[in-house]
Amino acid sequence: MSHSLKGWVRLVNLRSGAVFVTRDGILAVKTEYRYTSHNPQPMCILLDSGQYAHFPGLDREWVMEIEVTASEVLL
């Protein structure tokens, strides 16, 4: 996986469907859905477990989009 040249952005500004890494090294994908609770944030899924992710920074979490190629995906 290679890092994007776009650098670090806030989670709220990342496009839906993007695979990203947090500053803590967590890998996830951003969905098009949002939680509507008292702490609304984009719904994301962790790549290592498939569980839903909850980030302490909510919409303001710093993330970097990464590119995943077909040769890196395990089928």
C-alpha positions in Angstrom: 0.0 0.0 0.0 1.3 3.4 -0.8 0.5 6.7 0.8 -1.4 9.3 -1.2 0.4 12.5 -2.2 -2.6 14.4 -0.9 -1.3 14.2 2.7 -3.3 14.3 5.9 -6.9 15.5 5.8 -9.8 15.5 8.3 -12.0 12.4 8.1 -15.0 14.5 7.2 -13.2 15.7 4.0 -12.2 12.2 2.8 -14.3 10.8 -0.1 -16.6 7.9 0.6 -15.1 4.5 -0.4 -11.6 5.7 0.4 -9.2 3.3 2.2 -7.2 5.3 4.8 -4.8 5.2 7.6 -5.0 7.2 10.8 -2.0 8.7 12.6 -2.1 5.7 15.0 -1.7 3.3 12.0 -5.3 2.1 11.9 -6.4 1.0 8.4 -10.1 1.5 7.5 -12.5 2.3 4.7 -14.9 5.2 4.8 -18.5 4.3 3.9 -21.2 6.7 2.5 -23.2 6.4 5.7 -23.0 8.5 8.9 -23.8 7.7 12.5 -26.7 9.9 13.7 -26.0 9.7 17.4 -25.0 12.5 19.7 -21.5 12.1 18.3 -22.1 12.0 14.6 -19.3 10.8 12.4 -18.8 9.0 9.1 -19.3 5.2 9.4 -16.0 3.4 8.8 -15.0 -0.2 8.7 -11.7 -1.5 10.1 -9.7 -3.5 7.5 -8.2 -5.9 10.0 -11.4 -7.1 11.7 -14.4 -5.9 9.6 -15.8 -4.2 12.7 -17.2 -0.7 12.7 -14.7 2.0 13.7 -15.2 4.8 16.2 -12.5 7.4 16.2 -11.9 9.8 19.2 -11.6 12.8 16.8 -15.0 12.0 15.2 -15.2 14.1 11.9 -12.0 15.9 12.9 -9.8 12.7 13.0 -6.7 13.2 10.8 -6.4 10.5 8.1 -4.5 9.9 4.9 -6.0 8.1 1.9 -3.9 5.2 0.7 -3.9 3.4 -2.6 -4.5 -0.3 -2.6 -3.6 -2.3 -5.7 -5.1 -5.6 -6.8 -1.8 -7.4 -6.2 -2.0 -6.4 -2.5 -5.6 -7.7 -1.9 -5.9 -11.3 -0.6 -8.7 -13.2 -2.2 
